[in-house]
Amino acid sequence: MKVLMVLTSHDQLGNTGRKTGFWLEELAAPYYAFKDAGAEIVLASPLGGQPPLDPKSNEPMFQTELTRRFEQDADATAQLASTVRLDSVTQADFDTVFYPGGHGPLWDLVVDTHSIALIESFIAAGKPVGLVCHAPGVLRDVKAPDGRPLVEGKRVTGFANTEEDGVGLTDVVPFLVEDMLIAQGGTYSKGADWGSYVVTDGLLITGQNPGSSAEAAQVLLTQLAAAV
């Protein structure tokens, strides 16, 4: 089993002067779900190399057993420091793709032509796609094989408006994930703020927030196992 994980290369939080990037738990929890299941993992990002970590995600209140495991894992941190360029990977080499969130993807991956084409090719090939927290935002311009928005008519979730309001970034982000998914015709639902909530519709697996990362990865693994 070979898993591609796609991270953001964007590190600026709008015009605030603050840093953003990927959210550590949303990388670490799925990473170890996949690794402990025996998967080979490849990390990619638009620019390659070390992707930016949202510094808030490594503050003590957001650290978990798995984020600490990742930071103490020399192999994992070396792999993170040398992500491959997104334009160098192809769907045919992988069984699935998973997108961790953080605010960064709302600026770069959402408009990245390689990311858009990659997701479309995974879906067309009948391979599941997982995205968590802000990462469902990268589906905005992704089309289904029939040319309609991929999320149209599909059950989806993603970072809720109430959660964005809770972190005080409603007026900073380029768009709200919940609003975008609804505008694109998705059937959006959510659980309690910050609780684990995962929605599956066919090949599309979406998680609401950082706390949904581990569950989303397990759902993806279950779907892969059922396809064998």
Backbone as numpy.savetxt, mean C-alpha at the origin, in Angstrom:
# Nx Ny Nz CAx CAy CAz Cx Cy Cz
6.69 -18.75 -4.01 5.84 -17.56 -4.01 6.74 -16.31 -4.01
6.45 -15.40 -4.92 7.25 -14.18 -5.04 6.33 -12.97 -4.93
6.66 -12.09 -4.00 5.81 -10.93 -3.69 6.56 -9.64 -3.98
5.91 -8.74 -4.71 6.44 -7.40 -4.94 5.77 -6.44 -3.97
6.57 -5.64 -3.27 6.04 -4.59 -2.40 6.51 -3.25 -2.96
5.55 -2.33 -3.17 5.84 -1.05 -3.81 5.72 0.09 -2.81
6.81 0.83 -2.66 6.88 1.93 -1.70 6.99 3.27 -2.41
6.61 4.32 -1.72 6.69 5.67 -2.26 8.13 6.18 -2.26
8.42 7.14 -3.13 9.70 7.86 -3.11 9.49 9.32 -2.70
8.27 9.69 -2.33 7.93 11.10 -2.06 8.09 11.40 -0.57
8.79 12.49 -0.25 9.09 12.77 1.15 8.61 14.11 1.68
7.85 14.87 0.89 7.39 16.19 1.33 5.88 16.17 1.62
5.51 16.63 2.80 4.10 16.65 3.19 3.46 17.94 2.71
3.12 17.98 1.43 2.53 19.18 0.85 3.46 20.37 1.00
2.90 21.49 1.41 3.69 22.72 1.61 3.97 23.00 3.08
3.85 21.96 3.90 4.01 22.16 5.35 5.46 22.28 5.78
6.39 21.84 4.90 7.79 21.79 5.30 8.13 20.58 6.13
7.14 19.71 6.37 7.36 18.49 7.14 7.62 17.33 6.20
8.23 16.30 6.76 8.58 15.12 5.97 7.45 14.09 6.01
7.35 13.31 4.94 6.45 12.17 4.91 7.17 11.05 4.18
6.42 10.03 3.78 7.01 8.87 3.11 6.11 7.68 3.30
6.72 6.51 3.52 5.91 5.32 3.80 5.77 5.16 5.30
4.72 4.42 5.71 4.45 4.20 7.13 5.06 2.86 7.53
5.92 2.88 8.55 6.74 1.71 8.87 5.93 0.45 9.17
4.88 0.56 9.97 4.09 -0.64 10.30 3.48 -1.26 9.04
3.14 -0.41 8.07 2.48 -0.91 6.86 3.46 -1.62 5.93
4.75 -1.42 6.16 5.76 -2.23 5.50 6.10 -3.45 6.34
6.39 -3.23 7.62 6.92 -4.30 8.47 5.93 -5.44 8.68
4.68 -5.13 8.99 3.72 -6.20 9.28 3.49 -7.10 8.07
3.21 -6.56 6.88 3.08 -7.43 5.71 4.39 -8.12 5.33
5.50 -7.42 5.47 6.80 -7.99 5.12 7.01 -9.32 5.85
6.74 -9.32 7.15 6.96 -10.54 7.92 5.84 -11.56 7.74
4.65 -11.11 7.42 3.60 -12.07 7.07 4.04 -12.86 5.84
4.57 -12.15 4.84 5.03 -12.81 3.62 6.29 -13.63 3.86
7.26 -13.05 4.56 8.52 -13.74 4.79 8.32 -15.01 5.61
7.50 -14.91 6.65 7.28 -16.07 7.52 6.47 -17.15 6.81
5.80 -16.78 5.71 5.09 -17.76 4.89 6.00 -18.36 3.81
7.26 -17.94 3.81 8.21 -18.51 2.87 8.34 -17.78 1.55
7.77 -16.59 1.47 7.79 -15.85 0.21 9.15 -15.20 -0.04
9.47 -15.06 -1.31 10.58 -14.21 -1.72 10.00 -12.81 -1.94
10.61 -11.81 -1.33 10.08 -10.44 -1.37 11.03 -9.53 -2.13
10.47 -8.74 -3.03 11.22 -7.70 -3.71 10.59 -6.36 -3.37
11.41 -5.41 -2.94 10.94 -4.06 -2.64 11.27 -3.14 -3.80
10.30 -2.34 -4.22 10.50 -1.41 -5.33 9.97 -0.04 -4.97
10.48 0.99 -5.64 10.00 2.35 -5.47 10.28 3.11 -6.76
9.56 4.20 -7.00 9.75 4.92 -8.27 11.20 5.31 -8.54
11.91 5.78 -7.53 13.28 6.24 -7.74 14.33 5.19 -7.41
13.92 4.08 -6.82 14.88 3.09 -6.37 15.65 3.57 -5.15
16.52 2.72 -4.63 17.30 3.09 -3.46 16.47 3.17 -2.20
16.94 3.96 -1.25 16.28 4.09 0.05 15.02 4.96 -0.06
13.84 4.40 0.16 12.63 5.23 0.15 12.50 5.99 1.47
11.81 7.12 1.46 11.70 7.93 2.67 10.71 7.32 3.67
11.12 7.26 4.89 10.27 6.81 5.99 9.57 8.01 6.60
8.25 7.92 6.76 7.54 8.97 7.50 8.06 8.95 8.93
8.72 10.03 9.38 9.34 9.99 10.72 8.34 9.75 11.84
7.10 10.17 11.65 6.11 9.95 12.71 5.86 8.46 12.93
6.00 7.67 11.86 5.68 6.24 11.98 6.68 5.49 12.83
7.81 6.12 13.14 8.81 5.47 13.99 8.89 6.11 15.37
7.90 6.95 15.69 7.82 7.46 17.05 7.36 6.35 17.99
7.74 6.41 19.26 7.45 5.30 20.18 6.00 4.84 20.19
5.06 5.77 20.09 3.65 5.37 20.19 3.18 4.56 18.98
3.93 4.62 17.87 3.53 3.90 16.67 4.39 2.66 16.42
5.38 2.45 17.25 6.22 1.26 17.10 5.47 0.02 17.55
5.76 -1.09 16.90 5.15 -2.37 17.25 6.26 -3.42 17.33
5.91 -4.60 17.76 6.88 -5.69 17.79 7.50 -5.92 16.40
6.65 -5.78 15.37 7.15 -6.04 14.01 7.98 -4.88 13.46
7.66 -3.64 13.83 8.52 -2.54 13.37 9.88 -2.64 14.02
9.92 -3.06 15.28 11.20 -3.23 15.96 11.97 -4.41 15.36
11.26 -5.46 15.02 11.90 -6.61 14.38 12.54 -6.19 13.06
11.81 -5.36 12.29 12.33 -4.91 11.00 13.59 -4.08 11.19
13.55 -3.16 12.12 14.69 -2.27 12.33 15.93 -3.01 12.83
15.72 -4.16 13.47 16.85 -4.94 13.98 17.28 -6.03 13.00
16.61 -6.10 11.86 16.86 -7.14 10.86 17.79 -6.58 9.79
19.05 -7.00 9.83 20.05 -6.44 8.92 19.70 -6.71 7.46
19.17 -7.89 7.18 18.80 -8.22 5.80 17.66 -7.33 5.31
16.67 -7.13 6.17 15.51 -6.32 5.79 15.90 -4.87 5.57
16.70 -4.30 6.46 17.07 -2.90 6.31 18.01 -2.70 5.12
18.83 -3.70 4.82 19.68 -3.62 3.62 18.83 -3.66 2.36
17.81 -4.50 2.38 16.90 -4.59 1.23 16.16 -3.27 1.04
15.73 -2.67 2.15 15.02 -1.39 2.07 15.92 -0.29 1.53
17.19 -0.34 1.87 18.13 0.69 1.43 18.43 0.61 -0.06
18.07 -0.50 -0.68 18.41 -0.69 -2.10 17.21 -1.19 -2.89
16.05 -0.54 -2.70 14.87 -0.94 -3.47 15.16 -0.80 -4.96
14.56 -1.68 -5.74 14.75 -1.62 -7.19 13.84 -0.53 -7.77
14.20 -0.02 -8.91 13.36 0.99 -9.56 12.08 0.33 -10.07
10.98 1.02 -9.86 9.68 0.48 -10.23 9.58 0.18 -11.72
10.26 0.99 -12.54 10.17 0.77 -13.99 10.99 -0.42 -14.46
11.68 -1.10 -13.51 12.48 -2.27 -13.88 11.78 -3.59 -13.58
10.60 -3.53 -12.95 9.92 -4.77 -12.58 8.76 -5.05 -13.53
8.42 -6.33 -13.61 7.32 -6.73 -14.48 6.42 -7.72 -13.76
5.15 -7.62 -14.03 4.15 -8.45 -13.37 4.45 -9.94 -13.52
4.97 -10.35 -14.66 5.17 -11.78 -14.94 6.11 -12.45 -13.95
6.94 -11.67 -13.26 7.92 -12.23 -12.34 7.37 -12.43 -10.93
6.11 -12.06 -10.69 5.57 -12.09 -9.33 4.19 -12.76 -9.29
3.86 -13.23 -8.08 2.54 -13.83 -7.86 1.53 -12.81 -7.38
2.02 -11.73 -6.78 1.12 -10.72 -6.24 1.91 -9.44 -5.99
1.18 -8.35 -5.75 1.81 -7.07 -5.40 1.07 -6.47 -4.21
1.85 -5.84 -3.32 1.27 -5.22 -2.12 1.82 -3.81 -1.98
0.92 -2.86 -1.73 1.30 -1.45 -1.57 1.09 -1.01 -0.12
2.17 -0.77 0.64 2.04 -0.10 1.93 1.67 1.37 1.70
1.08 1.97 2.72 0.70 3.37 2.59 1.68 4.33 3.22
1.16 5.26 4.01 1.87 6.48 4.34 1.32 7.54 3.39
1.54 8.80 3.69 0.96 9.85 2.84 1.68 9.99 1.51
2.94 9.57 1.44 3.73 9.76 0.23 3.08 9.30 -1.06
2.46 8.10 -1.10 1.87 7.60 -2.35 0.83 8.54 -2.98
0.20 9.40 -2.17 -0.81 10.30 -2.72 -0.21 11.33 -3.66
1.10 11.53 -3.57 1.77 12.48 -4.45 2.47 11.81 -5.63
3.11 10.65 -5.41 3.89 10.10 -6.53 3.27 8.85 -7.16
2.94 7.84 -6.38 2.48 6.59 -6.98 1.13 6.74 -7.68
0.31 7.67 -7.21 -1.01 7.85 -7.81 -0.92 8.27 -9.27
0.15 8.98 -9.63 0.30 9.44 -11.02 1.42 8.72 -11.75
2.05 7.75 -11.11 3.17 7.04 -11.71 2.68 6.06 -12.77
3.07 6.30 -14.02 2.55 5.47 -15.12 2.97 4.02 -14.98
4.15 3.78 -14.41 4.61 2.39 -14.23 3.75 1.68 -13.18
3.41 2.40 -12.11 2.57 1.82 -11.07 1.18 1.51 -11.61
0.61 2.45 -12.34 -0.73 2.26 -12.91 -0.75 1.05 -13.83
0.23 0.98 -14.74 0.30 -0.15 -15.69 0.55 -1.46 -14.97
1.34 -1.42 -13.90 1.66 -2.63 -13.16 0.41 -3.22 -12.50
-0.36 -2.37 -11.82 -1.58 -2.84 -11.18 -2.55 -3.39 -12.24
-2.69 -2.67 -13.33 -3.58 -3.14 -14.40 -3.14 -4.50 -14.92
-1.83 -4.72 -15.03 -1.35 -5.99 -15.56 -1.54 -7.13 -14.57
-1.39 -6.86 -13.27 -1.66 -7.89 -12.27 -3.13 -8.33 -12.32
-4.03 -7.35 -12.39 -5.46 -7.66 -12.44 -5.78 -8.44 -13.72
-5.24 -7.99 -14.84 -5.51 -8.67 -16.12 -5.00 -10.10 -16.11
-3.92 -10.34 -15.34 -3.34 -11.69 -15.27 -4.01 -12.56 -14.22
-5.02 -12.01 -13.53 -5.72 -12.79 -12.52 -4.96 -12.95 -11.23
-4.08 -11.99 -10.93 -3.28 -12.04 -9.71 -3.77 -10.99 -8.72
-3.85 -11.34 -7.44 -4.41 -10.41 -6.45 -3.49 -9.23 -6.17
-4.13 -8.12 -5.80 -3.44 -6.87 -5.50 -3.90 -6.40 -4.11
-2.93 -6.11 -3.23 -3.26 -5.63 -1.89 -2.75 -4.22 -1.67
-3.57 -3.39 -1.03 -3.18 -2.00 -0.73 -3.75 -1.62 0.62
-2.99 -0.86 1.40 -3.46 -0.54 2.74 -3.31 0.94 3.05
-4.27 1.47 3.81 -4.28 2.82 4.37 -4.40 3.89 3.28
-3.35 4.66 3.00 -3.41 5.63 1.91 -3.14 5.01 0.55
-2.56 3.82 0.55 -2.21 3.21 -0.74 -3.39 2.95 -1.66
-4.61 2.67 -1.17 -5.72 2.57 -2.12 -5.90 3.84 -2.96
-5.34 4.95 -2.52 -5.37 6.17 -3.31 -4.67 6.02 -4.65
-3.71 5.09 -4.74 -2.98 4.93 -6.01 -3.85 4.27 -7.07
-5.04 3.82 -6.69 -5.97 3.22 -7.66 -6.74 4.26 -8.46
-6.55 5.53 -8.16 -7.38 6.58 -8.75 -7.45 6.51 -10.28
-6.32 6.33 -10.93 -6.28 6.35 -12.39 -6.12 4.96 -13.00
-6.24 3.93 -12.18 -6.10 2.55 -12.66 -7.42 2.10 -13.30
-7.31 1.48 -14.46 -8.49 1.03 -15.20 -8.63 -0.49 -15.15
-9.87 -0.95 -15.18 -10.16 -2.37 -15.34 -9.92 -2.76 -16.80
-9.86 -4.05 -17.10 -9.64 -4.46 -18.49 -10.66 -3.88 -19.48
-11.87 -3.54 -18.99 -12.88 -2.98 -19.89 -12.78 -1.46 -20.02
-11.77 -0.86 -19.39 -11.55 0.57 -19.52 -12.21 1.43 -18.46
-13.06 0.83 -17.65 -13.70 1.60 -16.58 -12.74 1.71 -15.39
-12.98 2.65 -14.46 -12.15 2.70 -13.26 -12.14 1.35 -12.55
-10.97 0.92 -12.12 -10.86 -0.40 -11.51 -11.79 -0.55 -10.31
-11.95 0.53 -9.52 -12.73 0.41 -8.29 -14.23 0.53 -8.54
-14.63 0.90 -9.75 -16.05 1.09 -10.02 -16.83 -0.20 -9.75
-17.85 -0.08 -8.90 -18.68 -1.22 -8.58 -18.04 -2.23 -7.63
-16.84 -1.91 -7.12 -16.15 -2.85 -6.22 -16.23 -2.37 -4.78
-16.27 -3.34 -3.88 -16.23 -3.04 -2.45 -14.78 -2.71 -2.06
-14.58 -1.56 -1.48 -13.23 -1.09 -1.14 -13.23 -0.36 0.19
-12.04 -0.24 0.76 -11.83 0.62 1.91 -10.50 1.33 1.74
-10.17 2.19 2.68 -8.94 2.96 2.66 -9.02 3.97 3.79
-7.98 4.74 3.96 -7.91 5.70 5.06 -9.17 6.57 5.07
-9.87 6.55 6.19 -11.17 7.22 6.28 -11.01 8.73 6.45
-12.01 9.47 6.01 -12.00 10.93 6.20 -11.86 11.30 7.67
-12.51 10.52 8.54 -12.43 10.82 9.97 -11.02 10.58 10.50
-10.31 9.63 9.93 -8.93 9.37 10.35 -8.00 10.48 9.84
-8.23 10.93 8.59 -7.42 12.04 8.06 -7.65 13.29 8.90
-8.90 13.52 9.28 -9.21 14.66 10.13 -8.53 14.51 11.49
-8.47 13.26 11.96 -7.86 13.00 13.25 -6.37 13.31 13.29
-5.70 13.18 12.14 -4.27 13.51 12.11 -4.03 14.94 11.60
-5.12 15.67 11.36 -5.03 17.09 11.03 -4.50 17.40 9.64
-4.70 16.46 8.69 -4.12 16.67 7.36 -5.17 16.75 6.25
-6.42 16.95 6.62 -7.49 17.01 5.62 -7.22 18.08 4.57
-6.68 19.21 4.99 -6.44 20.31 4.06 -5.04 20.30 3.47
-4.25 19.28 3.78 -2.88 19.18 3.28 -2.77 18.18 2.14
-3.45 17.05 2.27 -3.35 16.00 1.26 -3.97 16.46 -0.07
-3.47 15.94 -1.20 -4.01 16.35 -2.50 -5.45 15.88 -2.72
-5.84 14.82 -2.05 -7.22 14.36 -2.08 -7.45 13.41 -0.92
-8.69 13.23 -0.54 -9.05 12.30 0.52 -9.33 10.93 -0.09
-8.71 9.91 0.45 -8.82 8.56 -0.12 -10.28 8.10 -0.16
-10.99 8.28 0.95 -12.39 7.86 1.00 -13.21 8.56 -0.08
-13.07 9.87 -0.21 -13.84 10.62 -1.20 -13.50 10.17 -2.61
-12.23 9.93 -2.88 -11.81 9.52 -4.22 -12.39 8.16 -4.60
-12.32 7.22 -3.67 -12.83 5.87 -3.96 -14.33 5.92 -4.27
-15.06 6.75 -3.55 -16.49 6.90 -3.80 -16.72 7.59 -5.15
-15.94 8.63 -5.43 -16.08 9.36 -6.69 -15.80 8.48 -7.90
-14.94 7.50 -7.73 -14.60 6.58 -8.82 -15.57 5.42 -8.93
-16.60 5.46 -8.12 -17.64 4.43 -8.22 -17.47 3.26 -7.30
-16.52 3.36 -6.39 -16.32 2.27 -5.45 -17.40 2.24 -4.38
-17.69 1.05 -3.87 -18.61 0.91 -2.74 -17.76 0.91 -1.48
-17.59 2.09 -0.91 -16.67 2.28 0.21 -17.35 1.92 1.52
-16.58 1.25 2.38 -17.03 1.01 3.75 -15.83 1.13 4.67
-16.09 1.28 5.95 -15.00 1.41 6.91 -15.42 0.81 8.23
-14.41 0.48 9.02 -14.64 0.05 10.39 -14.37 1.19 11.34
-14.14 0.85 12.59 -13.81 1.88 13.58 -12.48 2.53 13.24
-12.37 3.83 13.50 -11.09 4.51 13.26 -9.97 3.76 13.98
-8.90 3.50 13.24 -7.65 2.91 13.73 -7.75 1.42 14.02
-8.93 0.82 13.87 -9.06 -0.62 14.06 -8.80 -1.35 12.76
-8.51 -2.63 12.84 -8.25 -3.41 11.63 -9.54 -3.64 10.86
-9.51 -3.31 9.57 -10.67 -3.47 8.71 -10.17 -3.72 7.29
-10.53 -4.86 6.74 -10.06 -5.27 5.41 -11.25 -5.68 4.56
-11.24 -5.26 3.31 -12.31 -5.58 2.37 -11.71 -6.30 1.16
-12.36 -7.37 0.75 -11.93 -8.11 -0.44 -13.04 -8.11 -1.46
-12.70 -7.80 -2.70 -13.65 -7.92 -3.81 -12.88 -8.48 -5.00
-13.07 -9.75 -5.26 -12.33 -10.39 -6.34 -10.84 -10.36 -6.05
-10.07 -9.80 -6.97 -8.62 -9.75 -6.84 -8.13 -8.56 -6.03
-9.04 -7.70 -5.61 -8.67 -6.46 -4.93 -8.86 -6.58 -3.42
-7.77 -6.37 -2.70 -7.79 -6.45 -1.24 -7.33 -5.10 -0.70
-8.18 -4.44 0.08 -7.84 -3.12 0.61 -8.00 -3.11 2.13
-7.07 -2.42 2.80 -7.11 -2.27 4.25 -7.25 -0.80 4.60
-7.92 -0.52 5.71 -8.31 0.86 6.03 -7.18 1.73 6.56
-6.29 1.18 7.36 -5.35 2.01 8.12 -4.13 1.18 8.53
-3.17 1.77 9.24 -1.98 0.99 9.61 -2.30 -0.30 10.35
-3.29 -0.25 11.23 -3.65 -1.43 12.00 -4.24 -2.55 11.17
-4.55 -2.26 9.92 -5.11 -3.27 9.02 -4.04 -3.99 8.20
-2.79 -3.59 8.36 -1.72 -4.08 7.49 -1.52 -5.59 7.60
-1.42 -6.09 8.81 -1.16 -7.52 9.00 -2.33 -8.35 8.46
-3.55 -7.93 8.77 -4.72 -8.68 8.30 -4.81 -8.67 6.78
-4.53 -7.53 6.16 -4.59 -7.45 4.70 -3.59 -8.41 4.07
-2.40 -8.49 4.65 -1.39 -9.40 4.12 -1.82 -10.85 4.28
-2.44 -11.18 5.42 -2.91 -12.56 5.63 -4.03 -12.92 4.67
-4.93 -11.98 4.41 -6.00 -12.22 3.45 -5.41 -12.48 2.06
-4.39 -11.71 1.72 -3.72 -11.88 0.43 -3.07 -13.26 0.35
-2.41 -13.69 1.41 -1.79 -15.01 1.43 -2.83 -16.12 1.31
-3.96 -15.94 1.97 -5.03 -16.93 1.89 -5.55 -17.04 0.46
-5.69 -15.89 -0.20 -6.17 -15.91 -1.58 -5.16 -16.57 -2.51
-3.88 -16.31 -2.28 -2.85 -16.96 -3.09 -2.85 -18.48 -2.90
-3.01 -18.91 -1.64 -3.03 -20.34 -1.35 -4.21 -21.03 -2.01
-5.35 -20.32 -2.04 -6.55 -20.91 -2.64 -6.43 -21.03 -4.15
-5.56 -20.19 -4.73 -5.41 -20.19 -6.18 -4.47 -21.28 -6.69
-3.72 -21.90 -5.75 -2.74 -22.92 -6.16 -3.45 -24.22 -6.53
